[in-house]
Amino acid sequence: MSTAPVTGPQLEPAAHGRQPDLNIVDPSPATGFTRDVAVIGLGYVGLPTALAYFAADQAVLGLDASAARLVAIGAGQVDVIPTDRARLESAMFDDRFQLTADPAMLSTAAAVIVCVPTPVDSHFVPDLTALRAACDTAVRHATPGQVIVLTSTTYVGCTIDLLVEPLARRGLRAGEDVFVAFSAERIDPGNSGTAQEVLPRVIGGATPACAERAAATLAGYAEHVHQVPSLATAEMTKLLENTFRAVNIALVNEFADICRTLDIDVTHVIEAAATKPYGFMAFTPGPGVGGHCIPCDPHYLLWQLRKDRTDAPMITEAMRQIAGRPGRTVDRVREMLAERPMAVKGARVLVVGVAYKPDVADVRESPALEILQGLRDLGAAIGYVDPHVPEVRLRDGVVLKSLVDPRWFNPALVLLHTPHADTDLSWLTPGQPVLDATFGRLDVADAVAL
Ligand SMILES: NC(=O)c1ccc[n+]([C@@H]2O[C@H](COP(=O)([O-])OP(=O)(O)OC[C@H]3O[C@@H](n4cnc5c(N)ncnc54)[C@H](O)[C@@H]3O)[C@@H](O)[C@H]2O)c1
């Protein structure tokens, strides 16, 4: 849609951009929508989504519950790929991009996209606190004619539970008064190789009209939109995608263990299998799985199956293996020290890279945190170096800072954990014992594979 220029008080220029205006006046929805799209939740996924819409010439409102996050975005202090950084720099000086903490502003947008975190708690039970709050906000401020798209990964039936039914209780019927759909995000933070707009979006609507309207909203920036017959199909598609990854990662980790026992280099095996042009997809073994998706999303499925007393033994086992992988990495550190021979208690162990994946600053669910904690619990003296992560807080509350010069740490053992592109290993000395959980991606001669 085309939009009228946004009116109202604008944000003051800051050193790097504009500060978010937290009390902006609501341009009355009675005059029609003044924005194409509003994004609720401007995190690793929501901010790039908002910027993709902005880059596609849409008028965008970004809503976040965290004032600190809004200020960080306004100051450009965010962990985004270079394309998004450039987009943010121009967005902050453009009236078509506005940040707010005021949920009432949502009624000014023709479409509302919900993009808040869906983690699991320490018992692997879905934590729907943020999603419930964000959907409640969307429902409270829903306006006739609006499109509302849930994009957070979640269980099957969630869009009905948190949007369609509450909207109906407000007298807004999906497909008639408002248009409700589910379309999971597939963005790969830190990966500059795949532009967000070329990632196909899968969309399912509460009704065919919902699907059509929501597909048009997504087509505002996405080049490919794939419609599926229902909300449940779209919700389940995301769960299949991420469960597929989880199961295959668990499998390739098991192959890595088997290959070590049989004295075979698993990376050669994977590379060779990947020459098969069909029916094989290469996965890389590692010290565990982190981030906000793979360690969490399959638990949304397992959780909802428990209600129906339904079992999914293969997924359950894969998730058990994934959860146990950092602990097995700690065991390998202990074994390698014992071979020297050296007790883990008092040994100095240095972890290289603590982000959950290369080239991001995100440590959510990172195996490194569990490994560091596990080593600390065993009495090791731990340290880490990561150019993207200045400090980390472990489960027991201890805060570690990235070492400025790892040479001074004088480690008994180095664990290669996250292969950032800018990892500097020039400080490694010949003969230094190195356990390689990156399986060759940091290319250290004589490193022992995990
Ligand atoms: N991070 C990924 O790689 C990735 C990839 C694809 C899909 N996803 C999915 O996308 C969703 C969002 O993940 P993320 O990584 O962007 O999360 P995030 O934690 O990076 O960001 C979420 C943002 O939402 C804000 N927020 C929380 N509750 C809010 C509320 N009630 N109202 C307004 N703002 C609120 C937070 O302040 C935060 O800025 C999750 O469901 C996740 O599974 C994530």
The ligand as an SDF file (V2000), in Angstrom:
LIG
                    3D

 44 48  0  0  0  0  0  0  0  0999 V2000
   17.5360  -15.6890   16.4860 N   0  0  0  0  0  0  0  0  0  0  0  0
   17.3680  -16.5180   15.4480 C   0  0  0  0  0  0  0  0  0  0  0  0
   18.3200  -17.0160   14.8380 O   0  0  0  0  0  0  0  0  0  0  0  0
   15.9800  -16.8500   14.9410 C   0  0  0  0  0  0  0  0  0  0  0  0
   15.8250  -17.2980   13.6220 C   0  0  0  0  0  0  0  0  0  0  0  0
   14.5530  -17.5860   13.1670 C   0  0  0  0  0  0  0  0  0  0  0  0
   13.4740  -17.4520   14.0260 C   0  0  0  0  0  0  0  0  0  0  0  0
   13.6370  -17.0360   15.3080 N   0  0  0  0  0  0  0  0  0  0  0  0
   12.4710  -16.8650   16.1670 C   0  0  0  0  0  0  0  0  0  0  0  0
   12.1410  -15.4800   16.1790 O   0  0  0  0  0  0  0  0  0  0  0  0
   11.5920  -15.1210   17.4360 C   0  0  0  0  0  0  0  0  0  0  0  0
   12.3250  -13.9270   18.0040 C   0  0  0  0  0  0  0  0  0  0  0  0
   13.6630  -14.3070   18.3060 O   0  0  0  0  0  0  0  0  0  0  0  0
   14.8380  -13.2550   18.4800 P   0  0  0  0  0  0  0  0  0  0  0  0
   16.0900  -14.0620   18.4020 O   0  0  0  0  0  0  0  0  0  0  0  0
   14.6540  -12.1050   17.5440 O   0  0  0  0  0  0  0  0  0  0  0  0
   14.5860  -12.7400   19.9690 O   0  0  0  0  0  0  0  0  0  0  0  0
   15.3850  -11.5500   20.6980 P   0  0  0  0  0  0  0  0  0  0  0  0
   15.4370  -11.9330   22.1280 O   0  0  0  0  0  0  0  0  0  0  0  0
   16.6430  -11.2410   19.9720 O   0  0  0  0  0  0  0  0  0  0  0  0
   14.4660  -10.2770   20.5230 O   0  0  0  0  0  0  0  0  0  0  0  0
   13.2110  -10.1550   21.0040 C   0  0  0  0  0  0  0  0  0  0  0  0
   12.8650   -8.6750   21.2390 C   0  0  0  0  0  0  0  0  0  0  0  0
   11.4970   -8.6640   21.6500 O   0  0  0  0  0  0  0  0  0  0  0  0
   11.3550   -7.7090   22.6900 C   0  0  0  0  0  0  0  0  0  0  0  0
   10.1430   -8.0510   23.4380 N   0  0  0  0  0  0  0  0  0  0  0  0
    9.9730   -9.0830   24.2970 C   0  0  0  0  0  0  0  0  0  0  0  0
    8.7060   -9.0910   24.7420 N   0  0  0  0  0  0  0  0  0  0  0  0
    8.0790   -8.0270   24.1560 C   0  0  0  0  0  0  0  0  0  0  0  0
    6.7520   -7.5080   24.2220 C   0  0  0  0  0  0  0  0  0  0  0  0
    5.8240   -8.0960   24.9550 N   0  0  0  0  0  0  0  0  0  0  0  0
    6.4680   -6.4260   23.4890 N   0  0  0  0  0  0  0  0  0  0  0  0
    7.4110   -5.8300   22.7280 C   0  0  0  0  0  0  0  0  0  0  0  0
    8.6730   -6.2820   22.6280 N   0  0  0  0  0  0  0  0  0  0  0  0
    8.9990   -7.3700   23.3320 C   0  0  0  0  0  0  0  0  0  0  0  0
   12.6390   -7.8220   23.4760 C   0  0  0  0  0  0  0  0  0  0  0  0
   12.8690   -6.6550   24.2450 O   0  0  0  0  0  0  0  0  0  0  0  0
   13.6600   -8.0350   22.3760 C   0  0  0  0  0  0  0  0  0  0  0  0
   14.2210   -6.8190   21.9280 O   0  0  0  0  0  0  0  0  0  0  0  0
   11.6670  -16.3730   18.3120 C   0  0  0  0  0  0  0  0  0  0  0  0
   10.4360  -17.0390   18.2950 O   0  0  0  0  0  0  0  0  0  0  0  0
   12.7060  -17.2100   17.6210 C   0  0  0  0  0  0  0  0  0  0  0  0
   12.4950  -18.5890   17.8460 O   0  0  0  0  0  0  0  0  0  0  0  0
   14.8820  -16.7040   15.7850 C   0  0  0  0  0  0  0  0  0  0  0  0
  1  2  1  0
  2  3  2  0
  2  4  1  0
  4  5  1  0
  4 44  2  0
  5  6  2  0
  6  7  1  0
  7  8  2  0
  8  9  1  0
  8 44  1  0
  9 10  1  0
  9 42  1  0
 10 11  1  0
 11 12  1  0
 11 40  1  0
 12 13  1  0
 13 14  1  0
 14 15  2  0
 14 16  1  0
 14 17  1  0
 17 18  1  0
 18 19  2  0
 18 20  1  0
 18 21  1  0
 21 22  1  0
 22 23  1  0
 23 24  1  0
 23 38  1  0
 24 25  1  0
 25 26  1  0
 25 36  1  0
 26 27  1  0
 26 35  1  0
 27 28  2  0
 28 29  1  0
 29 30  1  0
 29 35  2  0
 30 31  1  0
 30 32  2  0
 32 33  1  0
 33 34  2  0
 34 35  1  0
 36 37  1  0
 36 38  1  0
 38 39  1  0
 40 41  1  0
 40 42  1  0
 42 43  1  0
M  CHG  2   8   1  16  -1
M  END
$$$$
